[in-house]
Amino acid sequence: MARQVLLFVSVLSVSSVLGQVSYTIPEEMHKGSLVGNIGNDLGLQIKRLAAGKARIFTRDSDGYIELNRERGVLLVKERIDREALCRQTTPCALHFQIILENPMEFYTVTVQITDINDNAPTFEKTEMKFKISESAVIGAKFVLERAVDLDVGINDLKSYQLKPTGNFALKVHNNADGNKHVEMVLQKPLDREKQEQISLVLTAVDGGEPQMSGTMLIAITVLDVNDNAPVFTQQTYKATVTENSPKGTVVATVTASDADQGSNSKITYSITNTLDDVRKVFDVNEENGEVTLIGNIDFEQSRNYQINVLASDEGGLTDSCKLIVDLQDMNDNKPEITIMSKSNVISEDAELNTVVTMISIEDLDSGENGNVECFINENIPFILKSSTNNFYSLVTDSELDRERASEYNITVTCSDEGVPSLSSSVTLTLQISDVNDNEPVFERSSYEAYIVENNTPGVSVFTVRATDADWNQNARVSYILEDSSVNGVPVSSYVSISADSGVIHAVRSFDYEQIKDFHFRVKAQDGGSPPLSSNVTVKIMIQDQNDNPPQVLYPVQTGGSVVAEMVPRSADVGYLVTKVVAVDVDSGQNAWLSYKLQKATDRALFEVGSQNGEIRTIRQVSDKDAVKQRLSVIVEDNGQPSRSATVIVNVAVADSFPEVLSEFSDFPHDKEYNDNLTFYLVLALAVVSFLFITCLVVIISVKIYRWRQSRILYHSNLPVIPYYPPRYSDTLGTTGTLQHVYNYEVCRTTDSRKSDCKFGRAGSQNVLIMDPSCSGTMQRMQSEKSILDEPDSPLEVRLL
């Protein structure tokens, strides 16, 4: 069977609609028959159809046409019966769209179904009966039931034939609507006495090839005289009724009259429509001709009805009229929204005017009731564009940002222009996929952290935290310690950072006295591609801990001589004896020092200033006071727990230097000698049994050694210079001390308590040392051992 293809390609206002194709095929084609090569007709390659997931979209539920993407052709999916699909409507066509994705496109396809002569004319009744009076006049008309042919065009009903043609002739009228009005006309008077029953055959013939026909039997009973037929007041009646009117509504009233009297004038009304649905929707009162609704009327299904009404009297005479009922449309249909294609996810960096969804709108009403306008909710980065009649595209209107909105619920609302307006809506959910467009942001612009010195290596110091507004892997933050140095040492040897949590750990134990603070930079980097990062400065401040005891600067403790402060017996109360000077390398309250007198030969004679370390007399010095005074001063800091240091201060209470010498000269002067003698004696006893002669030599050597030491002591006059704090002075302004310092040389003989003294010139030193074995400057000592208690120690005397 020949197939006609008609192709239309038009350029539309929106790029997503590219063209229109029309095909013409006959009905009743076999399943799988070729409709058309849609790929060639639209200029689309087969791989584009496959990649774009080409598919057919139709508003109807029945799919008669299918798309073969592999061949790029349209095929018949189901047998198409034009009469079932379109009834008497011409032309009969299927309308659908071809949808493609990536990018979204659609094409409109129209397949027109042509009729074939597959239906013969039929009558609703196989037999029609008439009762005709014998007095019927020549020319009397009798309306016959018309045949119905479901085919259209040349295949539709063409002509009628009536056989035999003795008393009646057939008269056919062509109505304005294309239908034929069939009447049987009396052309020869009837004679009941000759023939009471007459049988005729009415044949309906169509114009198709091959020609098809249908027949109906007409049975006529000849009655006795009834010579007036009913007559309608109008041949055509018109009425208007609103759709959805309730059952029982009176549509119109038809009226016929009969000039006869008696039973021959009684008129009966009936509807003669056959194959259509008129008798299911309308009914006529047999007695008064009132036409009422007995079914539902829908403007969208049928906009008008033609009702054929027959008026019959008792004598069998009839007349007919037409009632044209026009339906008035009501706004009783909401717009129907159909999603043709949509995307559930769109990237936040999508370009402007990216098509997200394509929808189709249909309103079955007509006129203003069928005019539809669609809109979406406000304040969203999307707009609704009308691509063609009743087709819309949802496109992006501005930049998307997943961090502001990760999901959009877009409500598309379509309203018609009827009164009252009807509307329908559909909600589209659109997810915004993330793009790595946000760098990590720290909670602060800079951080400061504190850690106490002497910490355990590995201890947690502080936590930095950064957040990334992106999602999933793009929001995963890693922390990195940037390369830098602290005092020439890489910062990684001081601290480390956990890449996942941002916890900063101390790598080493810190010492406040070596480093008080340092800073470094931490970088936060996300897991995107490419990764984004930011950095922040972290300053670590070391807090002091009381881990250093006080250090005494003055008086200097020596291991080889005795330093004594001299106090005259005439000293008054509050006399400044000396000042203990100490420092603490710690800071803050850990370096606040206090002084206390721990031990003293006479606690009632001296006191120590708790804040300044000054040793003063608290009463008048008397002759009964001992010359040798030994004070033990403890220096404590204010740390928790506190640390302390002890210093021994020797004080000589005397008015003259010889008195001091006589008191302090009984100290043994050669501790080193005694130690060596003991060593040699022990050694001698150990070997005396083996080498007696060696013992003699050792004894002689010892004697010689003692003699040499005596000579050295006798001739030695080397001074020992003590250490004083810089710019040390009596801050309280105490009087009674000497304004000039004199040096004395004291010479003693071995085993003699008598000594010679001589004055030297005034100098910058106020301390004299009698130390034959001392050859250098005194060194600072920490020992708390009493110098005055050591035997044979040389004497240092300070004169005040």
BAVEXLO-607694 format. One record per residue (C-alpha): x, y, z; residue in one letter. Coordinates in pm, whole numbers, padded with zeros to 5 digits, always signed. Example, Ala and Ser with C-alpha at 12.3 -4.5 7.8 and 13.67 -1.06 7.14 Angstrom:
# BAVEXLO-607694
+01230-00450+00780a;+01367-00106+00714s;
//
This chain:
# BAVEXLO-607694
+00000+00000+00000m;+00139+00337-00094a;+00259+00565+00182r;+00274+00938+00155q;+00519+01148+00358v;+00487+01520+00403l;+00777+01698+00578l;+00762+02041+00730f;+01068+02202+00894v;+01023+02536+01062s;+01255+02760+01264v;+01099+02841+01601l;+01175+03107+01857s;+01332+02874+02110v;+01632+02655+02025s;+01491+02348+02201s;+01218+02306+01930v;+01379+02241+01595l;+01120+02120+01340g;+00796+01953+01242q;+00742+01643+01030v;+00416+01511+00884s;+00344+01162+00747y;+00035+01014+00582t;-00041+00644+00616i;-00356+00432+00555p;-00540+00270+00841e;-00524-00102+00917e;-00148-00129+00845m;+00016-00433+00997h;+00214-00409+01320k;+00577-00319+01246g;+00497-00146+00916s;+00721+00146+00828l;+00577+00492+00883v;+00881+00702+00790g;+01254+00749+00828n;+01249+01013+01099i;+01630+01037+01112g;+01665+01131+00744n;+01359+01356+00745d;+01486+01555+01045l;+01850+01542+00942g;+01949+01350+01257l;+02214+01083+01263q;+02135+00749+01422i;+02407+00794+01686k;+02244+01125+01790r;+01913+00942+01839l;+02086+00682+02054a;+02301+00929+02252a;+02006+01162+02309g;+01784+00875+02430k;+01528+00967+02169a;+01174+00876+02272r;+00816+00952+02178i;+00607+01179+02398f;+00230+01188+02352t;-00056+01316+02561r;-00271+01017+02470d;-00241+00696+02667s;-00256+00474+02354d;+00066+00445+02160g;+00009+00354+01799y;+00353+00456+01674i;+00693+00347+01808e;+01048+00475+01746l;+01329+00240+01644n;+01643+00427+01753r;+01879+00174+01596e;+01729+00230+01247r;+01603+00583+01297g;+01255+00497+01171v;+00896+00518+01294l;+00699+00191+01296l;+00335+00094+01349v;+00308-00032+01705k;-00059-00128+01710e;-00324-00173+01436r;-00486+00162+01367i;-00863+00174+01312d;-00942+00520+01183r;-01310+00483+01270e;-01235+00394+01632a;-00974+00665+01658l;-01147+00960+01495c;-01501+00846+01413r;-01633+01096+01155q;-01369+01359+01215t;-01155+01446+00917t;-00872+01469+00875p;-00771+01204+01129c;-00419+01246+01263a;-00189+01135+01544l;+00018+01409+01708h;+00326+01341+01918f;+00675+01473+01990q;+01021+01323+01953i;+01224+01413+02266i;+01606+01413+02279l;+01834+01491+02571e;+02188+01622+02616n;+02103+01882+02488p;+01728+01882+02527m;+01543+01904+02193e;+01204+01804+02068f;+01035+01774+01729y;+00664+01769+01651t;+00544+01477+01436v;+00199+01447+01277t;+00083+01115+01126v;-00236+01151+00921q;-00449+00837+00894i;-00631+00793+00564t;-00947+00592+00530d;-00986+00262+00345i;-01322+00109+00252n;-01340-00142+00535d;-01694-00066+00655n;-02020-00135+00472a;-02325+00093+00511p;-02551-00035+00790t;-02898+00033+00915f;-02975+00033+01280e;-03293-00163+01217k;-03320-00458+00988t;-03687-00384+00929e;-03899-00070+00926m;-04277-00084+00944k;-04528+00170+00815f;-04903+00193+00841k;-05030+00397+00547i;-05387+00484+00475s;-05517+00394+00144e;-05634+00747+00103s;-05280+00872+00115a;-05239+01129-00159v;-04989+01106-00434i;-04670+01268-00321g;-04708+01172+00042a;-04364+01140+00200k;-04249+00881+00446f;-03917+00933+00619v;-03688+00635+00610l;-03407+00554+00844e;-03081+00657+00690r;-02787+00422+00675a;-02456+00492+00845v;-02114+00424+00693d;-01821+00463+00933l;-01588+00534+00647d;-01532+00887+00522v;-01466+01057+00195g;-01529+00852-00118i;-01571+00545+00099n;-01871+00702+00272d;-02235+00638+00183l;-02303+00735-00178k;-02659+00639-00278s;-02983+00456-00188y;-03193+00217-00395q;-03556+00115-00331l;-03703-00195-00486k;-03962-00267-00613p;-04072+00073-00732t;-04444+00009-00801g;-04624+00242-00553n;-04329+00426-00402f;-04031+00616-00528a;-03716+00707-00335l;-03621+01069-00281k;-03287+01166-00128v;-03205+01514+00009h;-02849+01631+00081n;-02833+01817+00411n;-02594+02103+00481a;-02398+01885+00722d;-02322+01636+00444g;-02572+01372+00555n;-02849+01239+00329k;-03219+01266+00418h;-03409+00966+00275v;-03779+00978+00201e;-04018+00734+00047m;-04269+00917-00177v;-04607+00773-00278l;-04629+00790-00653q;-04928+00563-00708k;-05245+00549-00498p;-05278+00261-00257l;-05567+00023-00260d;-05601-00174+00061r;-05843-00407-00107e;-05586-00502-00368k;-05279-00518-00153q;-05287-00481+00222e;-04917-00562+00282q;-04633-00422+00072i;-04268-00527+00120s;-03983-00311-00007l;-03605-00336+00021v;-03393-00023+00082l;-03031-00066-00022t;-02750+00176+00082a;-02435+00175-00134v;-02099+00342-00063d;-01845+00475-00317g;-01542+00268-00220g;-01354+00008-00413e;-01473-00259-00390p;-01820-00120-00343q;-02004-00226-00028m;-02375-00206+00063s;-02633-00265+00334g;-03009-00335+00323t;-03322-00283+00529m;-03668-00437+00484l;-03966-00197+00467i;-04302-00350+00563a;-04608-00138+00473i;-04954-00204+00607t;-05222-00024+00413v;-05485+00128+00641l;-05814+00265+00586d;-05867+00637+00523v;-05655+00887+00714n;-05591+01157+00467d;-05413+01428+00676n;-05057+01389+00793a;-04907+01571+01094p;-04727+01896+01011v;-04447+02057+01230f;-04461+02428+01285t;-04095+02449+01180q;-03878+02227+00978q;-03570+02322+01185t;-03564+02413+01553y;-03262+02558+01734k;-03180+02555+02102a;-02884+02634+02329t;-02795+02453+02647v;-02504+02491+02887t;-02272+02197+02922e;-02290+02001+03247n;-02659+02092+03278s;-02838+01852+03512p;-03050+01566+03386k;-03415+01660+03330g;-03331+02000+03187t;-03583+02094+02912v;-03389+02174+02597v;-03674+02265+02359a;-04031+02174+02259t;-04128+02074+01906v;-04490+02103+01791t;-04682+01932+01509a;-05051+01948+01421s;-05292+01707+01237d;-05607+01829+01061a;-05785+01503+01113d;-06015+01436+01400q;-06045+01161+01648g;-05780+00904+01674s;-05634+01003+01338n;-05533+01339+01486s;-05348+01201+01785k;-04976+01272+01730i;-04691+01072+01878t;-04338+01221+01889y;-04021+01013+01866s;-03648+01058+01799i;-03526+00881+01491t;-03147+00923+01532n;-02983+00585+01499t;-02610+00525+01533l;-02503+00837+01721d;-02548+00901+02092d;-02843+01135+02066v;-03099+00896+02212r;-02867+00833+02506k;-02847+01202+02582v;-03190+01339+02483f;-03547+01214+02511d;-03872+01350+02370v;-04208+01335+02539n;-04432+01130+02310e;-04733+01341+02386e;-04619+01702+02398n;-04286+01702+02206g;-04081+01831+02500e;-03711+01742+02454v;-03520+01690+02781t;-03173+01584+02893l;-03133+01228+03010i;-02751+01210+02996g;-02438+01419+03050n;-02334+01669+02789i;-01972+01781+02756d;-01872+02063+02526f;-01525+01909+02491e;-01675+01588+02348q;-01940+01739+02125s;-02017+02103+02060r;-02363+02049+01908n;-02628+01784+01850y;-02878+01732+01568q;-03197+01563+01684i;-03433+01418+01425n;-03788+01423+01561v;-04072+01229+01397l;-04442+01313+01443a;-04687+01023+01365s;-05060+01006+01382d;-05275+00702+01439e;-05328+00664+01069g;-04958+00619+01006g;-04901+00961+00851l;-04579+01130+00962t;-04378+01445+00943d;-04023+01517+01059s;-03816+01810+01178c;-03465+01881+01300k;-03367+02020+01639l;-03015+02172+01642i;-02884+02190+01999v;-02572+02407+02049d;-02370+02354+02369l;-02236+02651+02557q;-01887+02598+02701d;-01828+02624+03075m;-01487+02655+03239n;-01495+02306+03382d;-01150+02178+03286n;-00827+02258+03462k;-00513+02301+03255p;-00328+01970+03230e;+00049+01988+03293i;+00264+01713+03144t;+00637+01682+03208i;+00801+01609+02874m;+01160+01592+03001s;+01338+01710+03312k;+01673+01709+03490s;+01683+01622+03858n;+02036+01755+03915v;+02213+02059+03773i;+02564+02185+03843s;+02596+02515+04025e;+02826+02643+03748d;+02565+02584+03477a;+02547+02854+03212e;+02259+03096+03180l;+01956+02977+02981n;+02034+02611+03048t;+01717+02409+02987v;+01617+02221+03302v;+01266+02097+03224t;+01027+02096+02929m;+00654+02081+02994i;+00336+02062+02782s;+00012+02238+02874i;-00341+02151+02754e;-00681+02292+02849d;-00979+02114+02695l;-01199+02422+02724d;-01232+02668+02437s;-01210+03040+02394g;-01098+03233+02695e;-01164+02927+02908n;-00888+02750+02717g;-00631+03031+02722n;-00359+02931+02969v;-00083+03132+03132e;+00192+02962+03337c;+00424+03107+03597f;+00664+02988+03869i;+00735+03103+04223n;+00939+03418+04265e;+01291+03481+04399n;+01446+03178+04234i;+01715+03178+03963p;+01485+03026+03702f;+01232+03154+03451i;+00963+02988+03242l;+00987+03051+02868k;+00715+02973+02618s;+00885+02783+02337s;+00574+02734+02119t;+00199+02708+02162n;+00131+02534+02496n;+00494+02428+02536f;+00719+02577+02803y;+01087+02544+02896s;+01224+02602+03246l;+01569+02763+03210v;+01827+02919+03441t;+01801+03295+03472d;+02096+03378+03699s;+02399+03216+03855e;+02344+02925+04090l;+02513+02887+04426d;+02477+02556+04608r;+02603+02715+04929e;+02303+02951+04934r;+02051+02691+04817a;+02130+02325+04757s;+01778+02237+04644e;+01491+02416+04476y;+01127+02317+04491n;+00991+02491+04183i;+00615+02512+04160t;+00479+02559+03809v;+00124+02697+03820t;-00095+02724+03510c;-00425+02918+03514s;-00685+02967+03244d;-00878+03288+03173e;-01219+03149+03257g;-01453+03289+03521v;-01390+03163+03776p;-01034+03082+03674s;-00916+02723+03715l;-00556+02632+03775s;-00330+02335+03832s;+00028+02311+03949s;+00318+02072+03968v;+00624+02090+04191t;+00966+02013+04049l;+01251+01923+04285t;+01593+02024+04152l;+01918+01937+04326q;+02219+02167+04281i;+02544+01970+04251s;+02852+02116+04418d;+03153+02277+04251v;+03467+02354+04451n;+03427+02732+04454d;+03476+02809+04824n;+03806+02805+05009e;+03829+02697+05374p;+03769+02980+05621v;+03924+02984+05967f;+03708+03074+06264e;+03952+03356+06354r;+04189+03579+06161s;+04472+03477+06397s;+04517+03250+06696y;+04704+03279+07024e;+04777+02978+07239a;+04953+02932+07573y;+05159+02642+07698i;+05342+02603+08027v;+05713+02539+07994e;+05862+02197+08071n;+05567+02039+07894n;+05563+01676+07789t;+05651+01633+07418p;+05343+01541+07219g;+05097+01727+07441v;+04805+01901+07270s;+04850+02278+07266v;+04560+02417+07071f;+04310+02340+06797t;+04257+02548+06486v;+03940+02496+06292r;+03837+02596+05943a;+03508+02537+05765t;+03437+02500+05395d;+03095+02597+05262a;+03120+02338+04985d;+02989+01983+05017w;+03127+01632+05049n;+03484+01594+04923q;+03506+01962+04833n;+03438+02050+05199a;+03689+01805+05348r;+03955+02021+05514v;+04315+01913+05575s;+04556+02113+05790y;+04919+02164+05686i;+05205+02330+05875l;+05370+02579+05642e;+05748+02575+05621d;+05912+02839+05839s;+06183+02865+06101s;+06211+02978+06459v;+06555+03106+06555n;+06697+02925+06254g;+06531+02595+06347v;+06243+02453+06136p;+05909+02511+06303v;+05829+02141+06253s;+06083+02066+06530s;+05871+02273+06768y;+05513+02180+06682v;+05314+01945+06461s;+04952+01953+06346i;+04696+01679+06288s;+04592+01691+05923a;+04233+01587+05998d;+04147+01755+06328s;+04373+02063+06329g;+04506+01979+06675v;+04850+02134+06731i;+05093+01923+06935h;+05419+02026+07097a;+05709+01827+06952v;+05957+01925+07224r;+05960+02049+07580s;+05978+02429+07592f;+06193+02642+07822d;+06061+02987+07898y;+06411+03110+07975e;+06523+03016+07621q;+06217+03110+07414i;+05917+03308+07527k;+05701+03295+07215d;+05707+03208+06847f;+05463+03212+06560h;+05398+03008+06249f;+05135+02969+05975r;+04884+02690+05927v;+04729+02621+05586k;+04379+02473+05552a;+04326+02296+05219q;+04008+02136+05090d;+03976+01813+04893g;+03843+01965+04573g;+04002+01954+04229s;+04181+02182+04202p;+04211+02229+04580p;+04153+02569+04742l;+04331+02683+05057s;+04371+02963+05311s;+04614+03021+05594n;+04623+03174+05939v;+04893+03285+06181t;+04923+03101+06513v;+05124+03249+06797k;+05240+03019+07076i;+05331+03190+07403m;+05534+02998+07662i;+05416+03046+08019q;+05677+03054+08289d;+05702+02777+08546q;+05890+02803+08869n;+06173+02576+08765d;+06475+02789+08865n;+06586+02858+09223p;+06712+03202+09319p;+07083+03267+09255q;+07282+03464+09517v;+07508+03729+09364l;+07634+03876+09687y;+07792+03791+09921p;+08014+03566+09713v;+08068+03223+09857q;+08422+03094+09806t;+08574+02762+09886g;+08919+02890+09965g;+08870+03190+10195s;+08637+03333+10456v;+08462+03660+10379v;+08345+03849+10685a;+08147+04169+10724e;+08287+04389+11005m;+08054+04567+11247v;+08190+04811+11508p;+08070+04767+11857r;+07947+05122+11852s;+07694+05044+11579a;+07346+05179+11650d;+07012+05012+11598v;+06936+04974+11223g;+07301+04971+11127y;+07340+04831+10771l;+07572+04535+10795v;+07548+04417+10434t;+07294+04340+10166k;+07217+04000+10024v;+07167+04035+09648v;+06993+03751+09458a;+06819+03708+09122v;+06574+03453+08976d;+06578+03388+08600v;+06207+03303+08611d;+05951+03577+08545s;+05642+03721+08709g;+05564+03610+09058q;+05807+03322+09015n;+06084+03587+09027a;+05951+03776+09330w;+06209+03713+09601l;+06178+03733+09975s;+06454+03707+10233y;+06443+03536+10572k;+06692+03483+10847l;+06711+03108+10885q;+06987+03068+11145k;+07203+03313+11340a;+07458+03303+11620t;+07248+03569+11793d;+06901+03610+11639r;+06833+03906+11870a;+07112+04109+11710l;+07035+04098+11337f;+06739+04101+11105e;+06697+04066+10728v;+06470+04288+10515g;+06214+04053+10359s;+06197+04254+10037q;+06545+04404+09991n;+06773+04149+10165g;+06939+04414+10384e;+07097+04282+10707i;+07067+04537+10987r;+07113+04541+11360t;+06798+04539+11564i;+06961+04647+11890r;+07271+04820+12015q;+07590+04611+11986v;+07745+04542+12326s;+08081+04415+12446d;+07922+04089+12541k;+07840+04005+12184d;+08068+03745+12028a;+08312+03860+11768v;+08221+03578+11529k;+07861+03599+11410q;+07738+03344+11152r;+07408+03422+10972l;+07223+03181+10744s;+06989+03372+10508v;+06738+03187+10295i;+06613+03345+09970v;+06273+03219+09844e;+06077+03298+09529d;+05696+03333+09508n;+05636+03036+09276g;+05416+02734+09343q;+05587+02538+09479p;+05849+02789+09585s;+06221+02740+09540r;+06497+02876+09762s;+06870+02928+09804a;+07074+02972+10122t;+07371+03200+10174v;+07609+03214+10475i;+07709+03560+10593v;+08000+03586+10841n;+08000+03899+11051v;+08290+04014+11268a;+08184+04233+11562v;+08500+04427+11647a;+08644+04777+11654d;+08994+04687+11533s;+09143+04462+11275f;+09390+04286+11508p;+09100+04180+11723e;+08940+04025+11420v;+09260+03849+11327l;+09312+03704+11670s;+08960+03570+11669e;+08970+03424+11316f;+09340+03311+11302s;+09284+02975+11473d;+09130+02839+11159f;+09346+02566+10998p;+09508+02713+10694h;+09597+02415+10485d;+09310+02176+10435k;+09465+02060+10114e;+09782+01973+10303y;+09596+01758+10556n;+09413+01580+10276d;+09737+01501+10101n;+09903+01388+10426l;+09617+01153+10497t;+09642+01013+10148f;+10012+00952+10179y;+09982+00800+10528l;+09719+00556+10410v;+09931+00474+10110l;+10234+00425+10330a;+10047+00192+10565l;+09931-00011+10275a;+10276-00079+10142v;+10484-00066+10464v;+10501-00442+10491s;+10636-00467+10136f;+10867-00171+10108l;+10995-00023+10433f;+11249+00186+10257i;+10967+00343+10051t;+10797+00445+10373c;+11108+00627+10485l;+11128+00810+10158v;+10762+00905+10188v;+10813+01041+10538i;+11110+01244+10425i;+10909+01369+10129s;+10630+01475+10358v;+10867+01670+10576k;+11017+01843+10280i;+10671+01919+10147y;+10562+02076+10479r;+10872+02283+10489w;+10808+02416+10140r;+10450+02497+10225q;+10561+02695+10525s;+10794+02897+10315r;+10524+02968+10062i;+10283+03083+10333l;+10541+03305+10491y;+10625+03498+10176h;+10280+03510+10010s;+10082+03843+10004n;+09838+03783+09709l;+09491+03946+09761p;+09154+03788+09688v;+08910+04027+09518i;+08547+03956+09604p;+08252+04010+09363y;+08008+04294+09421y;+07690+04368+09230p;+07723+04659+08988p;+07637+05001+09136r;+07569+04850+09474y;+07510+05115+09737s;+07335+05168+10066d;+06995+05272+09935t;+06861+05358+10277l;+07128+05613+10337g;+07248+05459+10662t;+07537+05644+10828t;+07824+05501+11015g;+08008+05330+10730t;+08353+05432+10616l;+08374+05669+10322q;+08716+05534+10227h;+08842+05184+10193v;+09177+05073+10325y;+09374+04765+10237n;+09559+04570+10499y;+09828+04314+10459e;+09830+04058+10736v;+10125+03829+10771c;+10140+03528+10999r;+10399+03274+11079t;+10318+02909+11097t;+10188+02802+11437d;+10181+03160+11559s;+09879+03366+11652r;+10068+03688+11614k;+10064+03879+11293s;+10196+04194+11145d;+09970+04448+10981c;+10042+04747+10768k;+09818+05002+10605f;+09806+05048+10232g;+09671+05334+10027r;+09307+05396+09982a;+09167+05193+09695g;+08848+05070+09533s;+08839+04745+09729q;+08702+04734+10084n;+08782+04370+10157v;+09119+04226+10250l;+09201+03859+10219i;+09473+03671+10403m;+09511+03367+10176d;+09865+03247+10110p;+09743+02987+09865s;+09506+03215+09670c;+09638+03328+09335s;+09323+03448+09153g;+08988+03620+09181t;+08728+03460+09404m;+08468+03247+09227q;+08099+03244+09309r;+08007+02946+09528m;+07671+02789+09610q;+07780+02586+09912s;+07597+02653+10236e;+07887+02521+10444k;+08006+02767+10703s;+08334+02929+10616i;+08405+03022+10974l;+08387+02658+11078d;+08654+02543+10835e;+09000+02502+10988p;+09307+02665+10840d;+09107+02896+10614s;+09261+03228+10521p;+09085+03533+10657l;+08902+03803+10465e;+08806+04101+10678v;+08586+04391+10575r;+08635+04708+10776l;+08340+04938+10807l;
//
